Amino acid sequence: MRILIVAGARPNFIKIAPLLTAFEVVGIDSILVHTGQHYDERMNDVFFRDLEIRQPDYNLAVGSGTHAVQTAEIMKGFEPVLMETAPDAVLVVGDVNSTVAAGLVAVKAGVKLIHVEAGLRSFDRTMPEEINRILTDAMSDLLFCSEQSGVRNLRNEGVDKNKIHLVGNVMIDSLERYRHRAAVASHILADLNISPGAYAVLTMHRPANVDDPDVMVRMSWALQRITSRMPVVFPAHPRTRDKLPRSMTRCDALRIVEPMGYLDFLKLTASAAVVLTDSGGLQEETTALGIPCLTLRDNTERPATIDCGTNILVGTDARLIVSTFDAVCQNPPLPVCRPRFWDGCTAERIALILIKNWEKG
């Protein structure tokens, strides 16, 4: 069985790493395509090294652009690869432009499509990722869900139940595999001169937040108060950094640093007192780690992180962010449980299901 695996952004790399390993174990031939949707040579090399991912068989190097341009460039670059390799199926992960673009090319060429992390819904169609999720799921022949809400959403949308499989979360596979190595090998806390449990972590990247000056002013107000309690480490990508108001960049206890590799960021997150983020993946990782997470959004496509974990939606209301931060510092929420199958074995389950389906013909 030959499967063409598509990745385009750093969260994708975290998801494909365990899949590549599991496929090799069961004898599935995998071809890795890196679309280059997110490409920084230094960070790309760090992620591939940290996650022990082999070099891609193909790199489309599409780079940045508007959603339309980027999607079109990925489709143009991916089609000849699909024709040349003639895989039995194309596997896509997550909800980025690479996911939907490669999926469109595959189904129009009559190649089966597999979606890992299917069925997640924020029910907010102003999010580009939500459109990508809906379209990719509608095209897919096999849908692997990370949590029960994904199964429920797909069934409510009329998807054949035989296509849907609740398998768990491949991001947690990577976390479980590398958390000990990160704890031992990463020196990020010493490099930043911070102590475990004595700092917060902030990440922001969604355009709805960083492109809105009013949101950034509110965040600056909140961070001035939070940093009076403890330092905040903010790994900021260049695009986000360019949007920061002066009041935020001049805040001494806000440590704005360069983006990090997987092991350093895992160590930083696992040792934090609190995480503030608008990232979907970080909501999941903090749930697995038991770290309080304040999500800077009004909705989440990952409700299991609230039902089972330590995730709290706070939106961008500055006073609510500060009051919730104070509350969780004084009385950190305890995770109820991990969502079903978030046990580090998701990739193996996916591989076995694919083999079984292949043998059935």
Contacts in CASP RR format, 6 or more apart in sequence:
PFRMAT RR
TARGET T0000
AUTHOR 0000-0000-0000
METHOD contacts of the structure
MODEL  1
MRILIVAGARPNFIKIAPLLTAFEVVGIDSILVHTGQHYDERMNDVFFRD
LEIRQPDYNLAVGSGTHAVQTAEIMKGFEPVLMETAPDAVLVVGDVNSTV
AAGLVAVKAGVKLIHVEAGLRSFDRTMPEEINRILTDAMSDLLFCSEQSG
VRNLRNEGVDKNKIHLVGNVMIDSLERYRHRAAVASHILADLNISPGAYA
VLTMHRPANVDDPDVMVRMSWALQRITSRMPVVFPAHPRTRDKLPRSMTR
CDALRIVEPMGYLDFLKLTASAAVVLTDSGGLQEETTALGIPCLTLRDNT
ERPATIDCGTNILVGTDARLIVSTFDAVCQNPPLPVCRPRFWDGCTAERI
ALILIKNWEKG
1 27 0 8 1.000
1 28 0 8 1.000
1 29 0 8 1.000
1 88 0 8 1.000
1 89 0 8 1.000
1 354 0 8 1.000
1 355 0 8 1.000
1 358 0 8 1.000
2 28 0 8 1.000
2 29 0 8 1.000
2 30 0 8 1.000
2 31 0 8 1.000
2 85 0 8 1.000
2 86 0 8 1.000
2 87 0 8 1.000
2 88 0 8 1.000
3 23 0 8 1.000
3 28 0 8 1.000
3 29 0 8 1.000
3 30 0 8 1.000
3 31 0 8 1.000
3 87 0 8 1.000
3 88 0 8 1.000
3 89 0 8 1.000
3 90 0 8 1.000
3 91 0 8 1.000
3 114 0 8 1.000
3 354 0 8 1.000
4 30 0 8 1.000
4 31 0 8 1.000
4 33 0 8 1.000
4 81 0 8 1.000
4 82 0 8 1.000
4 85 0 8 1.000
4 87 0 8 1.000
4 89 0 8 1.000
4 90 0 8 1.000
4 91 0 8 1.000
5 16 0 8 1.000
5 19 0 8 1.000
5 20 0 8 1.000
5 30 0 8 1.000
5 31 0 8 1.000
5 32 0 8 1.000
5 33 0 8 1.000
5 91 0 8 1.000
6 12 0 8 1.000
6 33 0 8 1.000
6 35 0 8 1.000
6 78 0 8 1.000
6 90 0 8 1.000
6 91 0 8 1.000
6 92 0 8 1.000
6 93 0 8 1.000
6 98 0 8 1.000
6 99 0 8 1.000
6 102 0 8 1.000
6 103 0 8 1.000
7 13 0 8 1.000
7 15 0 8 1.000
7 16 0 8 1.000
7 32 0 8 1.000
7 33 0 8 1.000
7 34 0 8 1.000
7 35 0 8 1.000
7 56 0 8 1.000
7 93 0 8 1.000
7 98 0 8 1.000
8 34 0 8 1.000
8 35 0 8 1.000
8 36 0 8 1.000
8 37 0 8 1.000
8 38 0 8 1.000
8 96 0 8 1.000
8 98 0 8 1.000
9 37 0 8 1.000
9 38 0 8 1.000
9 96 0 8 1.000
9 98 0 8 1.000
10 38 0 8 1.000
10 43 0 8 1.000
10 47 0 8 1.000
11 94 0 8 1.000
11 96 0 8 1.000
11 171 0 8 1.000
11 281 0 8 1.000
12 93 0 8 1.000
12 94 0 8 1.000
12 96 0 8 1.000
12 98 0 8 1.000
12 99 0 8 1.000
13 47 0 8 1.000
13 48 0 8 1.000
13 51 0 8 1.000
13 53 0 8 1.000
13 262 0 8 1.000
14 47 0 8 1.000
14 51 0 8 1.000
14 170 0 8 1.000
14 171 0 8 1.000
14 174 0 8 1.000
14 262 0 8 1.000
15 93 0 8 1.000
15 94 0 8 1.000
15 116 0 8 1.000
15 117 0 8 1.000
15 170 0 8 1.000
15 171 0 8 1.000
15 174 0 8 1.000
16 32 0 8 1.000
16 53 0 8 1.000
16 93 0 8 1.000
16 170 0 8 1.000
17 51 0 8 1.000
17 52 0 8 1.000
17 53 0 8 1.000
17 173 0 8 1.000
17 174 0 8 1.000
18 170 0 8 1.000
18 173 0 8 1.000
18 174 0 8 1.000
18 177 0 8 1.000
18 344 0 8 1.000
18 346 0 8 1.000
18 347 0 8 1.000
19 30 0 8 1.000
19 91 0 8 1.000
19 93 0 8 1.000
19 116 0 8 1.000
19 170 0 8 1.000
19 347 0 8 1.000
19 350 0 8 1.000
19 351 0 8 1.000
20 30 0 8 1.000
20 32 0 8 1.000
20 53 0 8 1.000
20 54 0 8 1.000
21 347 0 8 1.000
22 347 0 8 1.000
22 348 0 8 1.000
22 350 0 8 1.000
22 351 0 8 1.000
23 29 0 8 1.000
23 30 0 8 1.000
23 351 0 8 1.000
24 30 0 8 1.000
25 348 0 8 1.000
25 351 0 8 1.000
26 351 0 8 1.000
26 352 0 8 1.000
26 355 0 8 1.000
28 351 0 8 1.000
28 354 0 8 1.000
28 355 0 8 1.000
31 57 0 8 1.000
31 58 0 8 1.000
31 85 0 8 1.000
31 87 0 8 1.000
32 53 0 8 1.000
32 54 0 8 1.000
32 56 0 8 1.000
32 57 0 8 1.000
32 58 0 8 1.000
33 56 0 8 1.000
33 57 0 8 1.000
33 58 0 8 1.000
33 59 0 8 1.000
33 60 0 8 1.000
33 78 0 8 1.000
33 81 0 8 1.000
33 102 0 8 1.000
34 56 0 8 1.000
34 58 0 8 1.000
34 59 0 8 1.000
34 60 0 8 1.000
35 60 0 8 1.000
35 62 0 8 1.000
35 74 0 8 1.000
35 78 0 8 1.000
35 98 0 8 1.000
35 101 0 8 1.000
35 102 0 8 1.000
36 59 0 8 1.000
36 60 0 8 1.000
36 61 0 8 1.000
36 62 0 8 1.000
36 63 0 8 1.000
36 98 0 8 1.000
37 62 0 8 1.000
37 63 0 8 1.000
37 64 0 8 1.000
37 70 0 8 1.000
37 74 0 8 1.000
37 96 0 8 1.000
37 97 0 8 1.000
37 98 0 8 1.000
38 63 0 8 1.000
39 61 0 8 1.000
39 63 0 8 1.000
40 259 0 8 1.000
43 259 0 8 1.000
43 261 0 8 1.000
46 261 0 8 1.000
46 262 0 8 1.000
47 53 0 8 1.000
47 261 0 8 1.000
47 262 0 8 1.000
48 54 0 8 1.000
48 55 0 8 1.000
50 178 0 8 1.000
50 261 0 8 1.000
50 262 0 8 1.000
50 263 0 8 1.000
51 174 0 8 1.000
51 178 0 8 1.000
51 262 0 8 1.000
58 81 0 8 1.000
60 73 0 8 1.000
60 74 0 8 1.000
60 77 0 8 1.000
60 78 0 8 1.000
60 81 0 8 1.000
62 70 0 8 1.000
62 73 0 8 1.000
62 74 0 8 1.000
62 77 0 8 1.000
63 70 0 8 1.000
63 73 0 8 1.000
64 70 0 8 1.000
67 97 0 8 1.000
67 128 0 8 1.000
70 97 0 8 1.000
70 101 0 8 1.000
71 97 0 8 1.000
71 100 0 8 1.000
71 101 0 8 1.000
72 101 0 8 1.000
74 97 0 8 1.000
74 98 0 8 1.000
74 101 0 8 1.000
74 102 0 8 1.000
75 101 0 8 1.000
75 102 0 8 1.000
75 104 0 8 1.000
75 105 0 8 1.000
78 101 0 8 1.000
78 102 0 8 1.000
78 105 0 8 1.000
79 105 0 8 1.000
79 109 0 8 1.000
82 90 0 8 1.000
82 105 0 8 1.000
82 106 0 8 1.000
82 109 0 8 1.000
82 111 0 8 1.000
83 109 0 8 1.000
87 111 0 8 1.000
88 111 0 8 1.000
88 112 0 8 1.000
88 358 0 8 1.000
89 106 0 8 1.000
89 111 0 8 1.000
89 112 0 8 1.000
89 113 0 8 1.000
89 114 0 8 1.000
89 141 0 8 1.000
89 142 0 8 1.000
89 354 0 8 1.000
90 102 0 8 1.000
90 103 0 8 1.000
90 105 0 8 1.000
90 106 0 8 1.000
90 111 0 8 1.000
90 112 0 8 1.000
90 113 0 8 1.000
90 114 0 8 1.000
91 114 0 8 1.000
91 115 0 8 1.000
91 116 0 8 1.000
92 98 0 8 1.000
92 99 0 8 1.000
92 100 0 8 1.000
92 102 0 8 1.000
92 103 0 8 1.000
92 113 0 8 1.000
92 114 0 8 1.000
92 115 0 8 1.000
92 116 0 8 1.000
92 136 0 8 1.000
93 99 0 8 1.000
93 115 0 8 1.000
93 116 0 8 1.000
93 117 0 8 1.000
93 170 0 8 1.000
94 115 0 8 1.000
94 116 0 8 1.000
94 117 0 8 1.000
94 132 0 8 1.000
94 133 0 8 1.000
94 136 0 8 1.000
95 117 0 8 1.000
95 120 0 8 1.000
95 129 0 8 1.000
95 130 0 8 1.000
95 132 0 8 1.000
95 133 0 8 1.000
95 136 0 8 1.000
96 129 0 8 1.000
96 132 0 8 1.000
97 128 0 8 1.000
97 132 0 8 1.000
99 115 0 8 1.000
99 132 0 8 1.000
99 136 0 8 1.000
100 131 0 8 1.000
100 132 0 8 1.000
100 135 0 8 1.000
100 136 0 8 1.000
103 113 0 8 1.000
103 136 0 8 1.000
103 139 0 8 1.000
104 135 0 8 1.000
104 139 0 8 1.000
106 112 0 8 1.000
106 113 0 8 1.000
106 139 0 8 1.000
107 113 0 8 1.000
107 139 0 8 1.000
112 141 0 8 1.000
112 142 0 8 1.000
113 136 0 8 1.000
113 139 0 8 1.000
113 140 0 8 1.000
113 141 0 8 1.000
113 142 0 8 1.000
114 140 0 8 1.000
114 141 0 8 1.000
114 142 0 8 1.000
114 144 0 8 1.000
114 354 0 8 1.000
115 136 0 8 1.000
115 137 0 8 1.000
115 140 0 8 1.000
115 142 0 8 1.000
115 143 0 8 1.000
115 144 0 8 1.000
116 144 0 8 1.000
116 170 0 8 1.000
116 350 0 8 1.000
117 144 0 8 1.000
117 145 0 8 1.000
117 146 0 8 1.000
117 169 0 8 1.000
117 170 0 8 1.000
118 133 0 8 1.000
118 136 0 8 1.000
118 137 0 8 1.000
118 140 0 8 1.000
118 143 0 8 1.000
118 144 0 8 1.000
118 145 0 8 1.000
118 150 0 8 1.000
118 154 0 8 1.000
118 164 0 8 1.000
119 133 0 8 1.000
119 137 0 8 1.000
119 143 0 8 1.000
119 145 0 8 1.000
119 149 0 8 1.000
119 150 0 8 1.000
119 151 0 8 1.000
119 153 0 8 1.000
119 154 0 8 1.000
120 133 0 8 1.000
120 146 0 8 1.000
120 147 0 8 1.000
120 149 0 8 1.000
120 150 0 8 1.000
120 153 0 8 1.000
120 301 0 8 1.000
120 302 0 8 1.000
121 130 0 8 1.000
121 133 0 8 1.000
121 134 0 8 1.000
121 149 0 8 1.000
121 150 0 8 1.000
121 153 0 8 1.000
121 301 0 8 1.000
122 129 0 8 1.000
122 130 0 8 1.000
122 299 0 8 1.000
122 300 0 8 1.000
122 301 0 8 1.000
123 130 0 8 1.000
123 299 0 8 1.000
124 130 0 8 1.000
124 298 0 8 1.000
124 299 0 8 1.000
125 131 0 8 1.000
126 208 0 8 1.000
127 206 0 8 1.000
127 208 0 8 1.000
129 301 0 8 1.000
130 301 0 8 1.000
133 301 0 8 1.000
137 143 0 8 1.000
137 154 0 8 1.000
137 157 0 8 1.000
137 159 0 8 1.000
138 157 0 8 1.000
140 163 0 8 1.000
141 163 0 8 1.000
142 163 0 8 1.000
142 165 0 8 1.000
142 353 0 8 1.000
142 354 0 8 1.000
142 357 0 8 1.000
143 154 0 8 1.000
143 159 0 8 1.000
143 163 0 8 1.000
143 164 0 8 1.000
143 165 0 8 1.000
144 165 0 8 1.000
144 167 0 8 1.000
144 168 0 8 1.000
144 350 0 8 1.000
144 353 0 8 1.000
145 151 0 8 1.000
145 154 0 8 1.000
145 164 0 8 1.000
145 165 0 8 1.000
145 166 0 8 1.000
145 167 0 8 1.000
145 168 0 8 1.000
146 167 0 8 1.000
146 168 0 8 1.000
146 169 0 8 1.000
146 170 0 8 1.000
146 171 0 8 1.000
146 284 0 8 1.000
146 302 0 8 1.000
146 304 0 8 1.000
146 339 0 8 1.000
146 342 0 8 1.000
146 346 0 8 1.000
147 166 0 8 1.000
147 168 0 8 1.000
147 169 0 8 1.000
147 302 0 8 1.000
147 303 0 8 1.000
147 304 0 8 1.000
147 339 0 8 1.000
147 340 0 8 1.000
148 166 0 8 1.000
148 304 0 8 1.000
148 339 0 8 1.000
148 340 0 8 1.000
149 302 0 8 1.000
149 303 0 8 1.000
149 304 0 8 1.000
150 166 0 8 1.000
151 164 0 8 1.000
151 166 0 8 1.000
154 163 0 8 1.000
154 164 0 8 1.000
155 161 0 8 1.000
155 164 0 8 1.000
165 349 0 8 1.000
165 350 0 8 1.000
165 353 0 8 1.000
166 340 0 8 1.000
166 341 0 8 1.000
167 341 0 8 1.000
167 346 0 8 1.000
167 349 0 8 1.000
167 350 0 8 1.000
167 353 0 8 1.000
168 339 0 8 1.000
168 340 0 8 1.000
168 341 0 8 1.000
168 342 0 8 1.000
168 343 0 8 1.000
168 346 0 8 1.000
168 349 0 8 1.000
169 284 0 8 1.000
169 288 0 8 1.000
169 339 0 8 1.000
169 341 0 8 1.000
169 342 0 8 1.000
169 346 0 8 1.000
170 346 0 8 1.000
170 347 0 8 1.000
170 350 0 8 1.000
171 281 0 8 1.000
171 284 0 8 1.000
171 285 0 8 1.000
172 284 0 8 1.000
172 285 0 8 1.000
172 288 0 8 1.000
172 342 0 8 1.000
172 343 0 8 1.000
172 344 0 8 1.000
172 346 0 8 1.000
173 344 0 8 1.000
173 345 0 8 1.000
173 346 0 8 1.000
173 347 0 8 1.000
174 262 0 8 1.000
175 266 0 8 1.000
175 285 0 8 1.000
175 288 0 8 1.000
175 289 0 8 1.000
175 344 0 8 1.000
176 288 0 8 1.000
176 343 0 8 1.000
176 344 0 8 1.000
177 344 0 8 1.000
178 262 0 8 1.000
178 263 0 8 1.000
178 266 0 8 1.000
179 266 0 8 1.000
179 270 0 8 1.000
179 289 0 8 1.000
181 263 0 8 1.000
182 262 0 8 1.000
182 263 0 8 1.000
182 264 0 8 1.000
182 266 0 8 1.000
182 267 0 8 1.000
182 270 0 8 1.000
183 267 0 8 1.000
183 270 0 8 1.000
185 263 0 8 1.000
186 263 0 8 1.000
186 264 0 8 1.000
186 266 0 8 1.000
186 267 0 8 1.000
186 268 0 8 1.000
188 260 0 8 1.000
188 264 0 8 1.000
188 265 0 8 1.000
188 267 0 8 1.000
188 268 0 8 1.000
189 195 0 8 1.000
189 196 0 8 1.000
189 267 0 8 1.000
189 268 0 8 1.000
189 271 0 8 1.000
192 233 0 8 1.000
192 255 0 8 1.000
192 257 0 8 1.000
192 268 0 8 1.000
194 231 0 8 1.000
194 233 0 8 1.000
194 255 0 8 1.000
196 271 0 8 1.000
197 271 0 8 1.000
197 272 0 8 1.000
197 273 0 8 1.000
198 230 0 8 1.000
198 231 0 8 1.000
198 273 0 8 1.000
199 230 0 8 1.000
199 231 0 8 1.000
199 232 0 8 1.000
199 233 0 8 1.000
199 272 0 8 1.000
199 273 0 8 1.000
200 226 0 8 1.000
200 230 0 8 1.000
200 231 0 8 1.000
200 232 0 8 1.000
200 233 0 8 1.000
200 272 0 8 1.000
200 273 0 8 1.000
200 274 0 8 1.000
200 275 0 8 1.000
200 276 0 8 1.000
200 325 0 8 1.000
201 232 0 8 1.000
201 233 0 8 1.000
201 234 0 8 1.000
201 235 0 8 1.000
201 268 0 8 1.000
201 269 0 8 1.000
201 272 0 8 1.000
201 274 0 8 1.000
201 275 0 8 1.000
201 276 0 8 1.000
201 277 0 8 1.000
202 223 0 8 1.000
202 232 0 8 1.000
202 233 0 8 1.000
202 234 0 8 1.000
202 254 0 8 1.000
202 275 0 8 1.000
202 276 0 8 1.000
202 277 0 8 1.000
203 234 0 8 1.000
203 235 0 8 1.000
203 275 0 8 1.000
203 276 0 8 1.000
203 277 0 8 1.000
203 278 0 8 1.000
203 279 0 8 1.000
203 282 0 8 1.000
204 210 0 8 1.000
204 219 0 8 1.000
204 234 0 8 1.000
204 236 0 8 1.000
204 240 0 8 1.000
204 277 0 8 1.000
204 278 0 8 1.000
204 296 0 8 1.000
205 237 0 8 1.000
205 239 0 8 1.000
205 240 0 8 1.000
205 278 0 8 1.000
205 279 0 8 1.000
206 278 0 8 1.000
206 297 0 8 1.000
208 215 0 8 1.000
208 278 0 8 1.000
208 297 0 8 1.000
209 215 0 8 1.000
209 216 0 8 1.000
209 219 0 8 1.000
209 278 0 8 1.000
209 296 0 8 1.000
209 297 0 8 1.000
209 316 0 8 1.000
210 216 0 8 1.000
210 239 0 8 1.000
210 240 0 8 1.000
210 243 0 8 1.000
211 243 0 8 1.000
213 245 0 8 1.000
215 316 0 8 1.000
216 243 0 8 1.000
216 244 0 8 1.000
216 245 0 8 1.000
216 248 0 8 1.000
217 245 0 8 1.000
217 247 0 8 1.000
218 316 0 8 1.000
218 317 0 8 1.000
218 318 0 8 1.000
219 248 0 8 1.000
219 296 0 8 1.000
219 316 0 8 1.000
219 318 0 8 1.000
219 321 0 8 1.000
220 245 0 8 1.000
220 247 0 8 1.000
220 248 0 8 1.000
220 251 0 8 1.000
221 318 0 8 1.000
222 318 0 8 1.000
222 319 0 8 1.000
222 321 0 8 1.000
222 322 0 8 1.000
222 325 0 8 1.000
223 232 0 8 1.000
223 248 0 8 1.000
223 251 0 8 1.000
223 254 0 8 1.000
224 247 0 8 1.000
224 251 0 8 1.000
225 322 0 8 1.000
226 232 0 8 1.000
226 276 0 8 1.000
226 321 0 8 1.000
226 322 0 8 1.000
226 325 0 8 1.000
227 251 0 8 1.000
227 252 0 8 1.000
227 253 0 8 1.000
227 254 0 8 1.000
228 253 0 8 1.000
229 325 0 8 1.000
229 326 0 8 1.000
229 329 0 8 1.000
230 253 0 8 1.000
230 273 0 8 1.000
230 329 0 8 1.000
231 253 0 8 1.000
231 254 0 8 1.000
231 255 0 8 1.000
232 253 0 8 1.000
232 254 0 8 1.000
232 255 0 8 1.000
232 276 0 8 1.000
233 255 0 8 1.000
233 257 0 8 1.000
233 268 0 8 1.000
233 272 0 8 1.000
234 254 0 8 1.000
234 255 0 8 1.000
234 256 0 8 1.000
234 257 0 8 1.000
235 257 0 8 1.000
235 258 0 8 1.000
235 259 0 8 1.000
235 260 0 8 1.000
235 265 0 8 1.000
235 268 0 8 1.000
236 244 0 8 1.000
236 256 0 8 1.000
236 257 0 8 1.000
236 258 0 8 1.000
236 259 0 8 1.000
237 259 0 8 1.000
241 256 0 8 1.000
244 256 0 8 1.000
248 254 0 8 1.000
249 256 0 8 1.000
260 268 0 8 1.000
266 285 0 8 1.000
269 275 0 8 1.000
269 282 0 8 1.000
269 285 0 8 1.000
269 286 0 8 1.000
269 289 0 8 1.000
269 291 0 8 1.000
270 289 0 8 1.000
270 291 0 8 1.000
272 291 0 8 1.000
273 292 0 8 1.000
273 329 0 8 1.000
273 332 0 8 1.000
274 291 0 8 1.000
274 292 0 8 1.000
274 293 0 8 1.000
274 294 0 8 1.000
274 325 0 8 1.000
274 328 0 8 1.000
274 329 0 8 1.000
275 282 0 8 1.000
275 286 0 8 1.000
275 291 0 8 1.000
275 292 0 8 1.000
275 293 0 8 1.000
275 294 0 8 1.000
276 293 0 8 1.000
276 294 0 8 1.000
276 296 0 8 1.000
276 321 0 8 1.000
276 325 0 8 1.000
277 283 0 8 1.000
277 293 0 8 1.000
277 294 0 8 1.000
277 295 0 8 1.000
277 296 0 8 1.000
278 295 0 8 1.000
278 296 0 8 1.000
278 297 0 8 1.000
280 295 0 8 1.000
280 300 0 8 1.000
280 301 0 8 1.000
280 302 0 8 1.000
281 302 0 8 1.000
282 293 0 8 1.000
283 293 0 8 1.000
283 295 0 8 1.000
283 300 0 8 1.000
283 302 0 8 1.000
283 305 0 8 1.000
283 311 0 8 1.000
284 302 0 8 1.000
284 305 0 8 1.000
286 292 0 8 1.000
286 293 0 8 1.000
286 305 0 8 1.000
286 310 0 8 1.000
286 311 0 8 1.000
287 293 0 8 1.000
287 304 0 8 1.000
287 305 0 8 1.000
287 308 0 8 1.000
287 309 0 8 1.000
287 310 0 8 1.000
287 311 0 8 1.000
287 335 0 8 1.000
287 338 0 8 1.000
287 339 0 8 1.000
287 342 0 8 1.000
288 338 0 8 1.000
288 342 0 8 1.000
290 309 0 8 1.000
290 310 0 8 1.000
290 335 0 8 1.000
291 310 0 8 1.000
292 310 0 8 1.000
292 312 0 8 1.000
292 328 0 8 1.000
292 332 0 8 1.000
292 333 0 8 1.000
293 305 0 8 1.000
293 310 0 8 1.000
293 311 0 8 1.000
293 312 0 8 1.000
294 312 0 8 1.000
294 314 0 8 1.000
294 321 0 8 1.000
294 324 0 8 1.000
294 325 0 8 1.000
294 328 0 8 1.000
295 311 0 8 1.000
295 312 0 8 1.000
295 313 0 8 1.000
295 314 0 8 1.000
295 315 0 8 1.000
296 314 0 8 1.000
296 315 0 8 1.000
296 316 0 8 1.000
296 321 0 8 1.000
297 313 0 8 1.000
297 315 0 8 1.000
298 313 0 8 1.000
298 315 0 8 1.000
299 313 0 8 1.000
300 306 0 8 1.000
300 311 0 8 1.000
300 313 0 8 1.000
302 311 0 8 1.000
304 339 0 8 1.000
305 311 0 8 1.000
306 312 0 8 1.000
306 313 0 8 1.000
307 336 0 8 1.000
307 339 0 8 1.000
308 335 0 8 1.000
308 336 0 8 1.000
308 337 0 8 1.000
308 338 0 8 1.000
308 339 0 8 1.000
309 333 0 8 1.000
309 335 0 8 1.000
309 336 0 8 1.000
309 337 0 8 1.000
309 338 0 8 1.000
310 332 0 8 1.000
310 333 0 8 1.000
310 334 0 8 1.000
310 335 0 8 1.000
312 324 0 8 1.000
312 328 0 8 1.000
312 333 0 8 1.000
314 320 0 8 1.000
314 321 0 8 1.000
314 324 0 8 1.000
315 321 0 8 1.000
341 349 0 8 1.000
END
